[in-house]
Amino acid sequence: MTTLEPPVAADRPPGPRPPAKRNRRSWKGWGFIGPFVAVFALVFLAPIAYSIYLSLFRDQLIGGNQFVGLDNYTQAIEDDRFWDSLIRVSLFLVVQVPIMLGIALLIALALDSGRLYGKDFFRITIFLPYAVPAVVATLMWGFMYGTRYGLVGDINEAFGVTLPDPLSTDLVLASIGNIVTWEFVGYNMLIFYSALRVIPHSLYEAAEIDGAGQFRVITAIKLPAIRGALVIATIFSIIGSFQLFNEPNILRQLARNAITTDYTPNFYTYSLSFNGQQQNYSAAVAIIMGLITMVIAYIVQLRGMRKGA
């Protein structure tokens, strides 16, 4: 009796093997971003965390440094000097920022128009004040503002007139605004000009075919195309206004009666920390200002980047 053997299956060509499961997580990506994360945590997150920690304590006459919770924040909210400085920089922001950005935008549009002779020279010249350190710029303008010396004093003596004192209590904020505008017009101009240069030329060709004039091209093509740059420049200017410190700090040596130690929130926190030895309270004021600045900048960003805005 014979037994039947089962048929032998034909040899199949070897197919691709299924990918082996990774048993270990790859850490190569962290090797690339690790240095940045370390520096970011050291120079950004750690100071914020330490400031929050400081703001929760207070140096008591008896008992030393003690935990007080949110008492420093409550004191800051009830501090008239803090609110006066905040109102002052808010007024500065509302007036100075639109003027500065408007001038920068007009210059950028003039440079982009192609009708300005020597635009490379003008672009470098207008940007040059941004390369001047804020301390040097403030000292330079401060001496020109002087009524006993400098430009204002020389004009009064030469023409026999009496010009208003730029460092008086009523005009010192406008004088600071003039310095900041002189410093940062070129910086914002460069942002706007760079955004204008990347607009597709096909849009200009279509506008020329439709018979659109220069004003129509600006309002219908250029301004909508650089809206992102306008928002970025506005946010930077808002942050810079709330951080106003160098100019009033240096001009105070020339106008002590007009500029007090609580002239701006940053100046106030500096004075509290280094002159008043109130590091805990100054940390609370700084945290509050950081939150106010962040909220306003975020609102401006949402408003500016909203479709159809």
Secondary structure, DSSP 4 states (H G I P E B T S, - for coil): -PPPPPPPPPPPPP-PPPPPPP-S---HHHHHHHHHHHHHIIIIIHHHHHHHHHHTEEEETTTEEEE-TTHHHHHHHT-HHHHHHHHHHHHHHHHHHHHHHHHHHHHHHHHHTS-STTHHHHHHHHHHHHHS-HHHHHHHHHHHH-SSSHHHHHHHHHHT-----TTSTTTHHHHHHHHHHHHHHHHHHHHHHHHHHTS-HHHHHHHHHTT--HHHHIIIIIHHHTHHHHHHHHHHHHHHHHT--HHHHHHTTT-TTT--TTSSHHHHHHIIIIIS--HHHHHHHHHHHHHHHHHHHHHHHHHHHSTT-
